[in-house]
Amino acid sequence: MPNAAPSHRVLAELRRSGLTQPGDRVLVAVSGGPDSTALLLALCEEQHDVVAAHYDHALQPGSELVAEHVRQLCERVGADVLVERRQRALPRGSIQAAARTLRYDFLERARMQSGAHVVALAHTADDLVEGVVLHLMRGCGLAGLRGMPASRGPFVRPILQVWRREVLDYLRVRGTTALEDPANVDRAHLRVRVRREILPALERDCPGIVNRFYAAAGRAAAMHGLIAREALAALDKGTPTRGALARLREPVAVEVMRLLYANAGGAQPALSRAHLRSMLCLVQPGRGGRGVDLPGGLRLRIVGDTMQVVASQHGQQRRDVETARLEVTRCAGCGDAAAAHLKPDLELSLGYRRPGLRIRPLGGLGTRKLQDVFVDAHVAREERDGWPLVFAGDKLAVVPGITVDADLASHPGDPALHVTVTGISGGS
């Protein structure tokens, strides 16, 4: 694209943001609308190495024509483009949330395919204010008041300080026409009502309030940045104990929880205020071993004084289905402490926890519930359903790595079944 055109505030803010560096390969999400069209043009005008990405949600008739429009636009500005059309059903929930999930999944795949350093999103100052108002209407804390961040992981928003009217002016000056998504005028969506009804009414009655919302979001973002740095400093000392977390200021403790969740692979943003309140409740004095289920199949648990975010029993595949193996050989009563030694006439099989299981631990007194055996061995609640067990018929014979049933164990030095279970932590 020629550089003869006069400069514009869109270009100035793109440079000032520093979110896209010269020489970086930038994947830009292009819907075909004004904001993303302007961002694509600006990145090309600034001589960035640009690849466009368009996701066709296939939600409206003629959506394939929008994809073709994006292809022609990219051909005109000399940018490569990756296009994908939705082929599977939308995830459950609201259509907007489901479409967003699929779109971000595509953008991450496109980033890997293109070798891009960052993914540029065309959110503007208007989008930020609309998001803040939506958060306030639903009830939010400091993170909600700051609105969408300028960057999160590989995703960046380099024109977040540009207003939509400036975007339209940039396109007019460059002689480029963009499409308008019909969803942007559908008042069935709350964001559209905020944009077209609520904010104009507030601005009419309180001139300048939109700018004040934007300024308040900036101050909230600065405050949140200080809290985030304090939380990172706390994590630099290692995963905090329950006591250490309790000593932090609550906003910092909340941010530590968010970071622990993100570090465990949790998507951002995902934690609600209710999730965070429940997580903080675990910090209060009480017995360990409790937990809170979190989005994405994760769970916060506290065992003793140690905090961990791990895969929940509902969110994880049973690890032992893939890796656990029952190995049985005969021996003359060897002294291998890593194996269980059972009477030689037993038929053994591998199974899992079910209601009512009991065992008489070798060296103990009487029978005990399997649940109590796990508790005494400090096996986390999330791992118990996936812990492989050895059965002799219907009777629990071995809890690998923990104990053997006294009635089924062979006597030391007698011929025995040499039993190991591989593929679980803690040995067999």
Secondary structure, DSSP 4 states (H G I P E B T S, - for coil): --S-SPP-HHHHHHHHH--S-TT-EEEEE--SSHHHHHHHHHHHHTT-EEEEEEEE---STTHHHHHHHHHHHHHHHT-EEEEEE--SPPPSS-HHHHHHHHHHHHHHHHHHHHT-SEEE----HHHHHHHHHHHHHH---HHHHT-S-SEETTEE-TTTTS-HHHHHHHHHHHT------GGGG-TTSHHHHIIIIIHHHHHHHSTTHHHHHHHHHHHHHHHHHHHHHHHHHHHHT-SPBHHHHHTS-HHHHHHHHHHHHHHTT--SS---HHHHHHHHHTTSSS-SSEEEEETTTEEEEEETTEEEEEE-TTTS--HHHHH-EEEEEEESS---TTSEEE-TT--EEEE---TT-EE-BTTSSS-EEHHHHHHHTT--HHHHTT--EEEETTEEEEETTTEEBTTTBPPTTS-EEEEEEESSTT--
